[in-house]
Amino acid sequence: MINVRLLKQDIDLTNCFTDEEIKEVLRQPNQKDYIGYRDYVAIMLLLDSGLRANELLSLHSKDIDLQNRFITLGGEKIKIAYHALFLFPLIQ
């Protein structure tokens, strides 16, 4: 019995934060200055797209298509070996 390995169990991350916790996080950045607005946009992008922090930090302007509202991630930036496209919402 000593050599028996435990099976890995998937962790359910679908409900990591409550709605109130998300609202509180989004209230933190001061959207009236550049840095606060940048942080707010980064948080929204992470929440809406499911990007990992390192994927967000590795984005370049050429990866973002504002006209078609797409963000393209290459295989070298993500754990899977294909290109991923994320449609981001239109901010009004």
Buried (B, 14 or more C-beta within 10 A) or exposed (E): EEEEEEEEEEEEEEEEEEEEEEEEEEEEBEEEEEEEEEBBBBBBBBEEBEBBEEBBEBBEEEBBEEEEEEBBBEEEBBEEEEEBEBEBEEEE
